[in-house]
Amino acid sequence: MSMPRKIRCAVAGITDHGDRVYTVDLEPAVPVPAFRPGQFLHLTVDDYDPAGFWPESRVFSIASSPKHRDRLRLCYAVKGRYTARMEAELVPGRAVWVKLPYGDFVIDSSQDAVLLAGGTGLTAFTAFLENLEPDPCRSVFLAYGARTPALFLFQDLLRARLETVPGFSVLFFAETPDPGFSEAVAGWPRSPRCLAGRLDAGRILQELNAGASRAVYLSGPPAMLTALTMDLRAKGVPAGQIRIDAWE
Ligand SMILES: Cc1cc2nc3c(=O)[nH]c(=O)nc-3n(C[C@H](O)[C@H](O)[C@H](O)COP(=O)(O)OP(=O)(O)OC[C@H]3O[C@@H](n4cnc5c(N)ncnc54)[C@H](O)[C@@H]3O)c2cc1C
């Protein structure tokens, strides 16, 4: 495993998804250390003097693939003071510092997997999904919840994986659904559905047909993690099968 390194980056691009959700593309000054899908980085918008202390920062899943060491991508939702500062200050060309890699939220690639993502929590899974190869012995199920369909990130990646990986399936949950989106995804390979409401353990387990023997990976905001974990446990999923990317 790589030793974490501190690296200066330039903001290469910002995508505004609406509802204060953003994708940030970074261009590191030097190639980033090797990392594994599911790991995270610390980002600070303050200047950092390598001879001094690391400034205040927040952590974000690395959404880009480890195959690309010359760029980094993260997605964030404005939640509090620090992410509001990022929203105000991050513009293309702006310098930031990151330190990486951290974390052990790594999906076991030898087993079936159930991925439950809330909002920008999808980014803990995107590097894994980018590298997902067809495997007749393995299935990967993703349930992905967001406030509105416009906030479903990485739709091109999800669609591409549905095209290339027969064992991959997706179920969307939108708090405010949009018939246009439901119709559009129904035309994707394996016709994913978009259910109304929040991620729901009962609906997910129903979809899996007693797939409770698979490892379940959860990533997203703290309230979602707490509610879904309690619900999965109440519905008989053993604690040992639930893995959490704890956002605190
Ligand atoms: C492993 C992991 C991965 C994450 N990945 C993502 C992601 O991909 N996208 C995303 O949107 N969010 C992600 N988060 C959450 C993100 O790091 C922020 O915590 C979240 O966005 C809260 O918003 P904020 O920092 O603006 O809130 P704030 O109100 O500024 O702070 C929220 C929390 O940060 C901590 N905090 C407060 N002050 C400080 C300080 N001076 N130094 C250090 N910590 C402090 C406190 O615990 C506080 O409750 C992740 C969190 C974790 C743990």
The ligand as a Gaussian input file, in Angstrom:
#p B3LYP/6-31G(d) Opt

LIG

0 1
 C      -14.366000       8.540000       4.185000
 C      -15.201000       9.754000       3.816000
 C      -15.433000      10.033000       2.492000
 C      -16.209000      11.153000       2.150000
 N      -16.428000      11.388000       0.835000
 C      -17.214000      12.437000       0.495000
 C      -17.488000      12.679000      -0.888000
 O      -16.994000      11.978000      -1.794000
 N      -18.316000      13.717000      -1.174000
 C      -18.870000      14.521000      -0.191000
 O      -19.655000      15.429000      -0.516000
 N      -18.592000      14.323000       1.114000
 C      -17.777000      13.312000       1.483000
 N      -17.498000      13.113000       2.803000
 C      -18.006000      14.093000       3.795000
 C      -17.113000      15.363000       3.796000
 O      -15.792000      15.032000       4.187000
 C      -17.620000      16.437000       4.789000
 O      -17.545000      15.930000       6.101000
 C      -19.028000      16.806000       4.545000
 O      -19.109000      17.323000       3.235000
 C      -19.497000      17.850000       5.590000
 O      -19.524000      19.125000       5.060000
 P      -18.632000      20.363000       5.634000
 O      -17.259000      19.925000       5.856000
 O      -18.917000      21.525000       4.780000
 O      -19.339000      20.594000       7.013000
 P      -18.759000      21.346000       8.287000
 O      -19.950000      21.822000       9.005000
 O      -17.731000      22.345000       7.893000
 O      -18.078000      20.169000       9.115000
 C      -18.684000      18.912000       9.198000
 C      -17.844000      18.037000      10.135000
 O      -16.434000      18.164000       9.836000
 C      -15.685000      18.078000      11.036000
 N      -14.890000      19.301000      11.252000
 C      -15.350000      20.506000      11.625000
 N      -14.327000      21.367000      11.759000
 C      -13.203000      20.680000      11.449000
 C      -11.818000      21.018000      11.409000
 N      -11.364000      22.234000      11.754000
 N      -10.930000      20.072000      10.997000
 C      -11.366000      18.825000      10.681000
 N      -12.659000      18.444000      10.738000
 C      -13.546000      19.357000      11.117000
 C      -16.678000      17.904000      12.149000
 O      -16.775000      16.518000      12.422000
 C      -17.948000      18.441000      11.558000
 O      -19.079000      17.895000      12.152000
 C      -16.727000      12.015000       3.156000
 C      -16.451000      11.751000       4.476000
 C      -15.693000      10.642000       4.813000
 C      -15.380000      10.399000       6.272000

